[in-house]
């Protein structure tokens, strides 16, 4: 399959989802660019964000040519700081700025000198610069935690920062009871912070747990500047790996490794039931359901499920590259398709190995579209699936999807369900 | 600061206008972008994408390619893909976005290369993302018509009408364009070209056979004027609204008939009139042609009501009545609205903030998809029900 990093790209239709706009309390975002670039952010803010937390500075072609771009930013910032006095002003630039070479460091320094009560940071939405090496959400994720200030050692506590997710982790997961048993807490997440002081309290925590790839940079920054160790707890659907993660977390926190037997037993039972319900029916997995589709597919295949297709993101999340290699080696029959492959416009081409009676089970709505099936496990970016509980939940969802005769089913798991 | 918007949403852009205009032709549209611009269009501004996704693709540009020159690679990718699909698309279009706009990418040249290789009519649109959608609709229409309209055409049929400017960005995907066609057909007209919603290449070829063009939106008016200069076809600017046998539609049909027979010159179906004798003023913010129809309906219900019209899009100054205004920025809109002090506001739901700024101002939503996009496209009204 040719790399989709070079080539035309197709965006399949997908159902609308509730979204969360992560925001530092008291901050404001100024988008600067052509109106076409800013439009979806404006619509997104209207729908998902707190009113009045974003503004839009329209740049014209003449500004680009004349070079008065930076002066426009200064004027806009002046107006916003005078009227809103934000704690942080995020200034968001777009692709064209990559070719204009705005000296954002100097501009941020100058702005900070003009308005010392406000912190300034430049973000970018610039897919033109992706080149398959990083993602914008990862770099934006780092900026969100850049304003945490170090605290004195006597103010440190046993708090746990959770970074990366846009929604709370499933409270039914054993992850929380485990932390509780270890005496860890409070749990701190950006979207729970109501004030700037709440946000600053994240600097007091004992550990930062990365729950999604876009939290990695922020966690590393906290480790470097604030000496808060980070731990990767990104979505995992392999019970043996999950056991290993808890063991490693225990070591980091100076605790005894937990007894995972009961959780493993529960997962084994649910897996067996799902496998019995599914039988040889094919499963299609996609990167809308999970940010680690190769890892999920590999874990399911190892448990005897018949995964036939994986629709993976064309972005370099680097969430499951090792599993991608394992999949190729152990299960070469699995068809891996980039989610932006333009041939997805003619989805028939990918259905040859799927049942003509549309009984395949889809994990994710993109899979459902390709497989033309109503037997859907409606997951979105692993939301609601944490720890052993998350694996068990997935198995229950697969079992229920097998029982469906068709038609839309309510989403399960996750706070937006 | 006049470029800064605190609550006014940036509008649908020119490349969106082009893409929306090409959609029903069943061709292949390639955005010369990194991915975001394509997403903006299909996910935020194209309601038809949900149920019947077209062949809209991104060139998936990256910095290195953009700087070193993407032309040859883009031609190869597009031609390779076009040959790979089940049948060649009838039309191919390559659309500019901000990055190729500032780099000066030769989209016309790329299009010529693609056409030479595929033998399929191919267009390169120098859109940039800096202008609004109405510019794009106009650009698409002129390009398509300049290429496909049979010229010279047979003698025009005075009972044949083209409906220009029915875009989902102005009217949503709720059936307004079908209502427009039905109105004319029920009055004994033959509807030729409906552009762009419902357009086909066959209809384009015969467009010059129409006796009159009716422009149902401001972007349609731009096209209609160009058409008259090129093919001599008269035009009437007016958007059907309200009951099929209501006074507005009757007047519109009569105007079209008169124009087709040469009994009146091209122009608006009626002069814009703000003045009523009542105290309060209603302000309608929408596409200028649509807003004029809303004004007419409001005045038909309340003849003493003063109604002003405003729009940030294509604006016919010669038609504007007293107190009507065009605006370019949120700041200008707020200032001019405050000066008018309207008692009621009819506008896209995202402009309700403006009504809240005016003491005692009532608000009536009228969805304009080029403003609110996916937020409210399902709430678009069928103008026949107003």
Interface residues (C-beta under 8 A of the other chain):
Chain A: X4 X5 X6 X7 X8 X9 X10 X11 X12 X13 X16 X33 X34 X35 X36 X37 X38 X39 X40 X42 X43 X46 X47 X52 X55 X56 X57 X58 X59 X60 X61 X64 X72 X75 X76 X79 X80 X94 X95 X96 X98 X99 X100 X125 X126 X127 X128 X129 X130 X131 X340 X342 X343 X345 X346
Chain B: X1 X3 X4 X5 X6 X7 X8 X9 X10 X11 X12 X13 X14 X15 X16 X30 X33 X34 X35 X36 X37 X38 X39 X40 X42 X43 X44 X45 X49 X50 X51 X53 X55 X56 X57 X58 X59 X60 X61 X62 X63 X64 X66 X67 X73 X77 X78 X81 X84 X85 X86 X97 X98 X99 X101 X102 X103 X128 X129 X130 X132 X329 X350 X372 X373 X374 X375
